[in-house]
């Protein structure tokens, strides 16, 4: 069927359809009719054909005395207009039109698949950091917004569709976007705890906040926000406010860094003092333990000598008694007693051997006690590694560290009694750790 065909009443039958390649809302008019040109602009012949593509909505708006009513036909649709498929039309078409006369209705095609994108730019506006309210910095922003029509019924109620101008509609949306962007960026430093000099780093967070607010704003226009992108936040870094703000924040940063450095130095001093006190206590305990061990060794030697003296006294007394056995009166009238003499000699020899063994044992014990050296003092050193104080380490640990390269002759070391840190090669106790091996000290391979 063409655009027009003859009806049985002699008038023209309309083919109602939209052939626009790109549109959001488009108003249909009979061929040759401009907006508000004649009363025929909204007159539709009964029995006209309606064609609606997939993704489109055809909205028929009837203005009646009791208000405005709508019929919505969703595509795909290609049929003759009948009361059976137009519920509202069935209640207003009757004897007044005689079934053939035109009926009044505005027809709008709404593109549900259309995605509209608007790019926006917000010129410089002043923003202040709440900590330094005296320094206002000019800030600009820009980005894009994408939306479509989701609730077409609400869209028709909220917007005057006659002569719908998409560019005018975009301008209304853009005005709302710019107002919302300026308001949120202006309040971002105080509402979200963002330093103004770092606001550019928070662009993603601020974009999410704006998108949440704009979603409600665009619903008031009957459109659905698909995406919002805040692509840039620019601070005028040549402005007087920026220079003054940057100077203030830089001074505060330097002061904070210096304070932190002072705290770190004090912590290091406190750590060294505590370690020194701990080392002094450790050395005191080691000295006391060594003295106690020496006293115990001396007391043990004295006890052994005393026991030997006691046994010697016993043997001496026994020897005296045996010596008198040779003169004991055994019925011989007080003369020499040969049997007693022999007995005394035998027992005296045995006791002499016993005394000699005891003296030898005592001498050996005393000699062992004299030959036992006192325990070696446990010397410990602290080592500076990577700017940090480590330790303390004993000589065995230091030897292992020297072998693995952790300790070199230029490493700074300190021990109890030293007035300050010194390199390891200046400490006599550590000199042997850095002596290179003697050539030829390694035996040759076995034959």
Buried (B, 14 or more C-beta within 10 A) or exposed (E): EEEBBEBEBEBBBBBBBBEEEEBBBBBBBBEEBEEEEEEEBBBBBBBBBBBBBEEBBBBBBBEEEEEEBBBBBEBEBEEEBEBEBBEBBEEBBEEEBEEEEBBBBBBBBBBBEBEBEBEBEBEBBEBBBEBBEEBBBBBBBBBBBBBBBBEBEBBBEEBEBEEBEBEEBBEEBBEBBBEBBBEBBBBBBBEEEBBBBEBEEBBEEBBEBBBEBBEEBBBEBBBBBBEBBBEEBEBBEEBEBBEBBBEBBEEEEEEEEEEEEEEEEEEEEEEBEEBEEEBEEBBEEBEEEBEEEEEEBEEEBEEBBEEBEEBBEEBEEBBEEBEEBBBBEEEEEEEEBEEBBEBBBEBBEEBEEBBEEBEEEBEEBBEEBEEEEEEEEBBBBBBBBEEEBEBBBEBEBBBEBBEEEBBEBEBBBBBBEEEEBBEBBEBEEBEEBBEEEEEEEEEEEEE
